[in-house]
């Protein structure tokens, strides 16, 4: 089961994925909203990340939808970390 959270560490916000820390960069908020599903805001736009075994898929089946990249399109990723990095580098 994957975990994705956002932490404030002094002057920096971090996204923590399964214990690994990444700069929050574009992320404003993220919260778990269901089995294998996280939603939040990045650069002022809503996003959804769905995936992993908990969502009913394989451990390497992850999908990201971000309003800035087209309202209903999902981009396939291989991991929760790849999904986070996709938003940060888009």
C-alpha positions as CSV (number, residue, x, y, z in Angstrom):
1,X,0.0,0.0,0.0
2,X,1.4,3.4,-1.1
3,X,1.4,6.4,1.1
4,X,1.5,10.0,-0.2
5,X,1.5,12.9,2.2
6,X,2.6,16.6,2.3
7,X,4.8,17.9,5.1
8,X,6.0,21.3,6.0
9,X,9.7,21.2,7.0
10,X,10.7,24.7,8.0
11,X,10.6,26.9,5.0
12,X,10.1,24.0,2.5
13,X,7.1,21.9,1.8
14,X,7.8,18.3,0.9
15,X,5.8,15.5,-0.7
16,X,6.6,12.2,1.1
17,X,6.0,9.0,-1.0
18,X,6.5,5.8,0.9
19,X,9.0,7.6,3.2
20,X,11.0,9.2,0.3
21,X,10.9,13.0,0.3
22,X,10.6,15.3,-2.7
23,X,10.3,19.0,-3.1
24,X,6.6,20.0,-3.2
25,X,7.4,22.6,-6.0
26,X,4.0,22.9,-7.7
27,X,1.9,21.1,-5.0
28,X,-0.3,23.2,-2.7
29,X,-2.2,20.3,-1.1
30,X,-2.7,16.5,-1.4
31,X,-4.9,14.1,0.6
32,X,-6.0,10.5,0.3
33,X,-9.7,10.4,-0.7
34,X,-10.2,6.7,-1.4
35,X,-8.6,3.3,-1.9
36,X,-5.4,4.1,-3.9
37,X,-6.7,7.6,-4.7
38,X,-5.2,11.0,-3.8
39,X,-6.6,14.4,-4.8
40,X,-5.3,17.9,-4.4
41,X,-4.1,21.1,-6.0
42,X,-0.9,21.9,-7.9
43,X,-0.2,25.3,-9.5
44,X,-3.9,26.2,-8.8
45,X,-5.3,23.3,-10.7
46,X,-7.0,20.2,-9.3
47,X,-5.3,16.8,-9.8
48,X,-6.1,13.1,-9.1
49,X,-3.6,10.3,-8.7
50,X,-5.0,6.7,-8.7
51,X,-3.1,3.5,-8.6
52,X,-1.4,0.6,-7.1
53,X,-2.8,-2.6,-5.7
54,X,-5.0,-0.8,-3.3
55,X,-7.0,0.7,-6.2
56,X,-7.5,-2.7,-7.7
57,X,-4.7,-2.6,-10.2
58,X,-1.1,-3.9,-10.3
59,X,1.6,-2.2,-8.2
60,X,3.0,-0.6,-11.4
61,X,-0.3,0.8,-12.7
62,X,-0.7,4.5,-11.8
63,X,-2.7,7.2,-13.5
64,X,-2.6,11.0,-13.1
65,X,-5.2,13.5,-14.2
66,X,-4.3,17.2,-13.8
67,X,-6.7,19.9,-15.0
68,X,-3.9,22.0,-16.5
69,X,-3.1,19.1,-18.9
70,X,-6.7,18.4,-20.2
71,X,-9.8,17.9,-18.1
72,X,-10.5,14.2,-18.6
73,X,-7.2,12.8,-19.8
74,X,-5.3,10.4,-17.6
75,X,-1.5,9.9,-18.0
76,X,-0.2,6.4,-17.2
77,X,2.8,6.2,-14.8
78,X,4.7,3.2,-13.3
79,X,4.7,4.3,-9.7
80,X,3.4,6.9,-7.2
81,X,6.8,8.6,-7.4
82,X,6.6,8.9,-11.2
83,X,3.1,10.4,-10.8
84,X,4.4,13.0,-8.3
85,X,7.4,13.8,-10.6
86,X,5.2,14.1,-13.6
87,X,3.2,16.9,-12.0
88,X,6.4,18.6,-10.7
89,X,8.1,18.5,-14.1
90,X,5.1,19.2,-16.4
